[in-house]
Structure formats: structure tokens, C-alpha cells
């Protein structure tokens, strides 16, 4: 087991947590999947098989058991004036990219678990600033690199990690070229709570975050150019001061671990994964078809142009049924209660039903594994407060292991995991069945 969090104080607490899992399924029953209707869409979309999603972010831990066989290639575009470097990565303290990639393709928590991720590292840990960050020039090169490698979807959960991201001419030009090449480009809108303005226009989807109650998250950017919303977590929605599995997004982090994070960074990969499902369902779909399918079936939500994604409805809207024009959803829902909205969809699209989602299982058989050869630098030390590789912003840290509730009547297998807190107060590790671990992390942009 890789030791990612050093012991900084003599704090050790043990709690046992029941974890409900379906005996015959391999994915977690999570509130975010239910809210975005991911499970029904997965079956319709072949779980993303045959689609490559570029995750432009920090490094991705390809050795994580839940990502085994799902990372097609790894490249570094940090300080990339001379070009991006194939088949290598620079491992550091940043875990952000591994979490984002996990929401796209991980075995237990991925929206499109049979898709492939092209992991393009454009951000790295800055020792001076003490955070994971990058430059707009590197991001622009990373976008062009991903297009050249044949990515059909590009996810950029970067926000404030890259200063000037939404006003950069270099990034806007690269995004426009990607759109012309037929690539679906998805950005996290950011965590600034103010209307978003960007230079991308219709060339990219900007995604806000929702909390478990279906309204825009308290921290999320909204309005302006924000097109869609997707689950990103919101601990404040329950009046708590920290994350739990009921309020935040659980996904992979380095060291065979899982962590809870919240932010628009967590929302964007839900949309990128849904785009992969659409492309896997009908490989001949064009970019405009994907965008229209997602936007025309979204459930109206104040603060967005189109609403909260309904992945199952988007997949049910077959290519021949996609309307040629769409009407933006009204931005006028002060109470944020989706139950009071009328769903915007074609009459021939069947009403959705809430599917069942399973809880996680391990990958003991390694049936999806394959050997990759990367240049591996020496492993750096990771401090307790940088364990997640994200900069600490206004939001609270996370503190709970994933839970699952089931009302389906299907047979359940109960597994017991251990929760252990080791190190400083900012470092909480939860073991959910060896060798999986869940760490306390900071709020994410």
C-alpha cells in the first residue's frame, strides 16, 4: 500500500461503517448518479465503449485498481513550449486529475466505465505557491494535443487552478479548433457564485454544480455562459460543515484510495461521461448532435441556459429525434426545487424511471488490466493538507466514507469497511474494504 499521508500528530480513530452492495453489480449507488439518471443511460450507451475522453488536468494515477485498463495513454504538457511528451507523467502531490478521471471511467464510480481516458497533464504542484496550478499556454497545447490524438470528448475541470483560463486567446483559439474538429469540449464553470463570462461561445459546454437537493450548489458559478449543470456536491445543503457521501462526490485518488470532493470540477466529468455514452450509443453522432441531445433533455434549472442533465433522457432521444432547434430553459427558479419544474423533452421520449445503482466492488480478478509503460519519477512526499492535490478554498473539507441506501428489494450483500483517522486533523483516512481507502480532502475548485 502506498503511503500518501505522513503521520503528523498522534490522532487515530476507528469507526466501522456498513457498505451495501448488490451481489451482481459493480457500481456504487450514489446520489449523484441518481440525480443525473446515469445508470439508465449507461445501458443505452454501452457504458462508453469505444470512446476516448481526454482529461486535461493534473497527473492521473493509472495504477489505481479502479482505473485499471481504462487509461489509454498518459502525456505531459507542463512547460510544453517544445511540445507535449507522450507516454510519461510527472507524479506529484496533486490528486485532482485522478478524481476527475475516476468520475469519467472508474470501475466503481465512472459515468462511462468502458470508455478510455487520454490523461493529459497540464497542471503540476507549484512548490512556491503551494498548490496545483498551470498556465493557459500549456492548457491550449494540451487541447490541441488531445485533438491530434483522436479524443472525442475533452474535459477541463480547471477553474481557478489556471489564472486567466476563461479570457485566454490561446485557449479560446484551441477550443474553437477542437469544436471545428467535431470534439465535445466540457469546462467546469468555477466556484465563484457570480455570472460566468468566457470567450468560448458555443464551442464549449460550461458546467455548473448542483447539490444533492438538485439546486445550484452554494459555491457554484451560475448564469451568463453556463449551459448545463451536473452533480458536484454541496455540503452546505444539509447544514453541515463538512462533506459526507450524501452531499459530495466520491471518486478515485492516488494510492488505491477514494475521496470525497465537491466543486464544479466534479460536475464537469459527469457531462463529459454522458457525452461519451451518447457517442458510444451512436458512433456516427456529430458534435452538434451530442450537445443538442444533452441540452434539449436537461431539466430546467435557474442559473443555467438549459438545465440539469438528464442522461437517460438524452440517450433515449435517438439521433433521428433530435430537434433542430432548442429553447433555453427559463432562469427564474428562486426556490431551486426541480419537482416544481416541467421537464423539457419531446413527447415521444418515455418518462424516465429511477434505475438502481450498485455499490462498489473490487477488481480482484483484474479482468480489465493491461500493462502500460510510463516514465516514472521518484515519488515525492505528500503533506497531509495537500493529500488531495487541490488548493484549499472557501469550502469545507470532507470527512465521510461512501454509504448506500437501497429501496429496490434486490438482494444485497453487506460488506464492512473500517474508518481510520491517521495524522493531523486535516488528514482523515477511511478504509472501505482493503485495499481501498477514503481520505479527507479539501473543497475543490
C-alpha positions in Angstrom: 0.0 0.0 0.0 1.4 3.4 -1.0 1.7 5.8 2.0 0.4 9.1 0.8 -0.3 10.8 4.1 2.5 11.0 6.7 1.7 10.9 10.4 1.9 14.5 11.7 0.1 14.1 15.0 -0.9 11.3 17.3 -4.6 11.1 16.2 -6.1 7.7 15.5 -9.8 7.0 15.5 -11.5 3.8 14.3 -15.2 3.5 13.2 -16.9 0.7 11.3 -19.2 1.5 8.5 -21.6 -0.9 6.7 -21.4 -0.7 3.0 -24.3 -2.2 1.0 -23.6 -3.7 -2.4 -25.5 -5.5 -5.0 -24.2 -9.1 -5.3 -24.4 -9.0 -9.1 -23.3 -5.4 -10.0 -20.1 -3.4 -9.8 -21.0 0.2 -9.4 -21.8 2.3 -6.4 -25.3 3.5 -5.5 -24.6 7.3 -5.3 -26.9 10.3 -5.1 -25.1 12.0 -8.0 -25.8 9.1 -10.4 -29.4 9.0 -9.4 -29.8 12.8 -9.8 -28.2 12.8 -13.3 -30.0 9.5 -14.3 -26.7 7.9 -15.1 -27.5 4.2 -14.6 -30.2 4.0 -17.2 -28.0 5.9 -19.7 -25.1 3.5 -19.2 -27.1 0.6 -20.6 -28.3 2.6 -23.5 -24.8 4.0 -24.2 -22.8 0.8 -24.0 -21.1 2.2 -20.9 -19.0 4.5 -23.2 -17.2 1.6 -25.0 -15.1 2.8 -27.9 -14.9 6.4 -26.9 -11.8 8.3 -25.8 -12.2 11.1 -23.3 -9.3 13.4 -22.8 -8.9 14.6 -19.2 -6.7 17.7 -19.2 -5.8 18.1 -15.5 -3.1 17.1 -13.1 -1.5 13.7 -13.3 -3.7 10.6 -13.2 -2.7 7.5 -11.2 -3.1 4.8 -13.8 -2.1 2.1 -11.3 -5.3 2.7 -9.3 -7.3 -0.6 -9.3 -10.5 1.2 -10.3 -8.8 2.7 -13.3 -7.0 -0.4 -14.4 -7.3 -0.8 -18.2 -9.1 2.5 -18.6 -6.2 4.9 -19.2 -5.3 4.7 -22.9 -2.4 7.0 -22.8 -0.6 9.5 -20.5 1.1 12.6 -21.6 2.7 15.7 -20.0 2.1 19.2 -21.3 3.6 21.1 -18.4 6.2 23.6 -19.5 5.4 22.4 -23.0 6.9 25.1 -25.2 8.7 22.3 -27.0 5.6 20.2 -27.2 3.7 17.6 -25.1 5.6 14.5 -24.1 3.9 11.1 -24.8 3.8 8.1 -22.5 5.1 9.8 -19.4 3.8 11.7 -16.4 5.2 13.7 -13.6 3.8 12.3 -10.3 3.5 14.9 -7.6 1.2 15.9 -4.7 -1.8 16.6 -7.0 -4.7 14.2 -6.8 -7.2 16.3 -8.6 -6.8 14.6 -12.1 -7.2 11.1 -10.6 -10.5 12.1 -9.0 -11.9 13.7 -12.2 -10.8 10.8 -14.4 -12.5 8.4 -11.9 -15.8 10.2 -12.4 -15.5 9.6 -16.1 -14.3 6.0 -16.3 -13.6 4.3 -13.0 -15.0 0.9 -12.4 -17.0 1.8 -9.3 -17.8 5.4 -9.8 -17.4 6.2 -13.5 -20.2 7.6 -15.7 -18.7 5.8 -18.8 -16.7 2.9 -17.3 -15.9 1.3 -20.6 -14.6 4.4 -22.2 -10.9 5.2 -22.3 -9.2 8.2 -20.8 -6.4 10.1 -22.5 -4.7 11.6 -19.4 -3.1 14.9 -20.4 -1.2 16.5 -17.6 -1.2 20.3 -17.9 -1.1 21.2 -14.2 1.5 20.4 -11.6 2.3 21.2 -8.0 3.9 24.6 -7.5 6.2 24.5 -4.6 6.3 28.3 -4.2 2.5 28.8 -4.3 1.9 25.5 -2.5 -0.9 24.5 -4.9 -1.6 22.7 -8.1 -1.7 25.1 -11.0 -0.9 25.6 -14.6 -0.6 28.1 -17.5 -3.1 29.0 -20.2 -0.3 28.2 -22.8 0.1 24.7 -21.5 -3.7 24.2 -21.5 -4.0 25.4 -25.0 -1.3 23.0 -26.2 -2.9 20.2 -24.2 -6.2 20.7 -26.0 -4.5 20.6 -29.4 -2.6 17.5 -28.4 -5.8 15.8 -27.3 -7.5 16.6 -30.6 -4.5 15.3 -32.5 -4.7 12.0 -30.5 -8.3 11.5 -31.6 -10.2 12.3 -28.4 -13.9 12.7 -29.0 -14.5 14.5 -25.7 -12.3 16.8 -23.7 -12.9 17.5 -20.0 -11.2 20.6 -18.4 -12.0 20.8 -14.7 -9.6 23.7 -14.1 -11.4 26.8 -12.9 -9.2 29.0 -10.7 -6.4 26.5 -10.9 -5.3 28.2 -14.1 -5.4 32.0 -13.8 -6.9 33.7 -16.9 -8.4 30.5 -18.2 -11.7 31.9 -19.4 -10.2 35.0 -21.1 -7.1 33.5 -22.8 -6.9 34.0 -26.5 -4.7 30.9 -26.8 -7.2 28.7 -25.0 -10.2 30.1 -26.9 -8.5 29.5 -30.2 -7.6 25.9 -29.3 -11.2 25.3 -28.1 -12.6 26.7 -31.4 -10.3 24.5 -33.4 -11.4 21.5 -31.3 -15.0 22.3 -32.0 -14.4 22.6 -35.7 -12.8 19.1 -35.5 -16.0 17.8 -34.0 -14.8 17.4 -30.4 -17.1 18.0 -27.5 -15.3 20.3 -25.1 -16.5 20.5 -21.5 -15.4 23.0 -18.9 -16.1 23.3 -15.2 -17.6 26.8 -14.7 -15.8 27.6 -11.5 -16.7 28.2 -7.9 -17.2 32.0 -7.8 -21.0 32.2 -7.4 -21.1 35.0 -10.0 -22.3 35.0 -13.6 -19.8 33.4 -15.9 -18.4 35.2 -18.9 -16.0 33.5 -21.3 -14.5 33.6 -24.7 -15.6 30.2 -25.9 -19.2 30.9 -27.1 -20.9 27.8 -28.4 -17.6 26.0 -28.8 -17.7 24.6 -25.3 -20.1 23.5 -22.6 -19.7 25.3 -19.3 -21.0 23.2 -16.4 -22.2 24.4 -13.0 -22.5 22.2 -10.0 -25.6 21.0 -8.2 -26.0 19.7 -4.6 -28.0 16.7 -3.6 -31.2 18.7 -3.5 -31.0 19.4 -7.2 -30.4 23.1 -6.9 -27.3 25.0 -7.9 -24.6 24.4 -5.3 -24.0 27.3 -2.9 -20.5 27.9 -4.2 -21.0 27.3 -7.9 -20.7 29.9 -10.7 -24.0 30.3 -12.4 -25.8 32.4 -15.0 -24.1 34.1 -18.0 -22.5 31.5 -20.2 -23.2 28.5 -18.0 -25.0 26.0 -20.3 -25.7 22.9 -18.1 -25.5 21.8 -14.5 -24.5 18.4 -13.1 -23.9 16.9 -9.7 -20.9 18.5 -8.0 -21.8 18.2 -4.3 -22.7 20.8 -1.7 -22.0 20.1 2.0 -23.8 23.2 3.0 -27.1 21.9 1.5 -27.5 19.8 4.6 -26.4 22.4 7.1 -23.1 20.5 7.7 -19.7 22.0 7.9 -18.0 19.1 6.0 -18.7 16.6 3.2 -20.3 13.3 3.5 -21.2 10.6 1.0 -24.7 12.1 1.0 -23.6 15.5 -0.1 -20.3 15.3 -2.1 -18.8 13.2 -4.9 -16.7 10.1 -4.2 -14.1 9.1 -6.7 -10.6 7.8 -7.1 -7.4 9.4 -5.8 -3.8 8.2 -5.9 -2.7 5.3 -3.7 -5.6 2.9 -4.3 -7.8 5.4 -2.5 -11.1 7.1 -2.8 -12.0 10.6 -1.6 -15.0 12.9 -1.3 -14.7 16.3 -3.1 -17.2 19.0 -4.1 -16.9 21.6 -6.8 -17.7 22.3 -10.4 -14.6 20.2 -11.2 -16.6 17.2 -10.0 -19.7 18.3 -12.1 -18.0 18.6 -15.5 -16.9 15.0 -15.8 -20.5 13.9 -15.4 -21.3 15.8 -18.6 -18.1 14.5 -20.3 -19.1 11.0 -19.4 -22.6 11.5 -20.6 -21.2 12.7 -23.9 -19.2 9.5 -24.2 -22.3 7.4 -23.6 -24.1 9.3 -26.5 -21.1 8.7 -28.8 -20.9 5.1 -27.9 -24.6 4.6 -28.5 -24.4 6.1 -32.0 -20.8 6.4 -33.1 -21.9 8.4 -36.2 -23.3 11.2 -34.0 -21.7 14.6 -34.6 -20.7 17.1 -32.0 -23.8 19.2 -32.5 -26.0 16.1 -32.1 -24.4 15.4 -28.7 -24.8 19.0 -27.5 -28.4 19.2 -28.6 -29.2 15.8 -27.0 -27.8 17.0 -23.7 -29.3 20.5 -23.8 -32.8 19.7 -25.1 -33.4 17.0 -22.5 -32.0 18.8 -19.5 -34.4 19.6 -16.6 -34.8 23.4 -16.4 -32.8 24.9 -13.6 -32.3 28.5 -12.6 -28.8 29.8 -13.2 -28.2 27.7 -16.4 -29.2 28.2 -20.0 -30.5 24.6 -20.4 -30.7 22.9 -17.0 -29.6 19.9 -15.1 -28.5 17.0 -17.2 -30.8 14.0 -17.6 -28.5 11.4 -19.1 -31.1 8.7 -19.6 -33.5 11.2 -21.5 -30.6 12.3 -23.7 -29.8 8.7 -24.6 -33.4 7.9 -25.3 -33.5 10.8 -27.7 -32.3 8.9 -30.7 -30.4 10.7 -33.4 -33.4 11.0 -35.8 -35.4 12.5 -33.0 -33.0 15.3 -32.0 -34.8 18.6 -32.6 -33.1 21.0 -35.0 -33.7 23.9 -32.6 -33.7 24.2 -28.9 -35.2 26.6 -26.4 -33.2 27.6 -23.4 -34.8 26.8 -20.1 -36.0 29.8 -18.0 -33.6 31.2 -15.4 -36.2 32.1 -12.8 -36.5 29.4 -10.1 -35.8 31.1 -6.8 -36.6 28.1 -4.7 -34.5 25.7 -6.8 -37.0 22.9 -6.5 -36.8 20.7 -9.5 -40.1 19.0 -8.5 -41.9 22.2 -9.5 -40.4 22.2 -13.0 -41.9 20.9 -16.1 -39.4 18.7 -17.9 -38.5 19.9 -21.3 -38.5 17.0 -23.7 -40.1 15.6 -26.8 -43.5 13.9 -26.2 -42.2 10.7 -27.8 -39.5 10.3 -25.2 -40.7 8.0 -22.5 -40.7 9.3 -18.9 -37.6 8.2 -17.0 -37.7 5.9 -14.1 -35.1 5.9 -11.3 -32.8 2.9 -12.0 -30.9 1.0 -9.4 -27.2 1.7 -8.9 -25.0 -0.8 -7.3 -22.3 -0.2 -4.7 -18.6 -0.7 -5.3 -16.7 -4.0 -5.6 -13.1 -4.6 -6.1 -11.2 -5.6 -9.2 -9.6 -8.7 -7.7 -9.6 -10.5 -11.0 -8.0 -7.7 -12.8 -10.1 -8.6 -15.9 -9.7 -5.1 -17.3 -6.0 -4.8 -16.6 -3.3 -4.3 -19.2 0.3 -3.3 -18.9 1.4 0.3 -19.6 4.9 1.6 -19.7 5.4 5.1 -18.4 8.5 7.1 -17.3 8.1 7.1 -13.6 9.9 9.8 -11.5 10.8 9.3 -7.8 7.7 9.5 -5.6 7.5 12.9 -3.8 6.5 13.3 -0.2 2.9 14.3 0.3 1.8 16.5 3.1 -1.4 15.9 5.0 -3.1 19.1 3.8 -2.1 18.5 0.2 -3.2 14.9 0.1 -5.9 15.7 -2.4 -3.7 17.8 -4.5 -6.3 20.6 -4.6 -6.0 24.2 -3.4 -7.9 24.9 -0.2 -10.6 27.4 -1.0 -13.7 28.6 0.9 -15.4 25.2 1.1 -15.2 22.7 3.9 -13.1 19.5 3.9 -14.7 16.1 3.6 -15.0 13.5 6.3 -17.2 10.5 5.5 -16.9 7.2 3.7 -19.4 6.4 1.0 -22.7 5.0 2.1 -25.6 3.3 0.2 -29.3 3.1 0.7 -31.4 0.7 -1.3 -35.1 0.5 -1.7 -35.3 -1.8 -4.7 -35.9 -5.0 -2.9 -33.0 -6.6 -4.8 -30.6 -8.9 -2.8 -27.9 -7.1 -1.0 -24.5 -8.2 0.2 -23.3 -6.4 3.3 -19.6 -5.6 3.5 -18.0 -3.9 6.4 -15.2 -1.4 6.0 -13.1 0.3 8.5 -12.6 4.0 9.0 -9.3 5.2 10.4 -8.0 8.7 11.0 -4.3 9.0 11.0 -2.1 12.1 11.2 -3.1 15.7 11.6 -6.7 16.8 11.9 -6.7 17.7 8.2 -5.9 14.1 7.3 -8.6 11.5 7.7 -8.3 8.1 6.0 -11.3 5.7 5.7 -10.7 2.2 4.7 -13.7 0.7 2.8 -12.6 -2.8 2.4 -8.9 -3.4 1.8 -7.1 -2.1 -0.2 -9.5 0.8 -0.9 -9.1 3.9 1.3 -11.0 7.1 1.6 -9.2 10.3 2.6 -10.3 13.6 4.0 -9.7 16.3 1.4 -10.3 19.9 0.9 -13.1 21.6 -1.1 -12.2 21.6 -4.8 -12.5 24.3 -7.5 
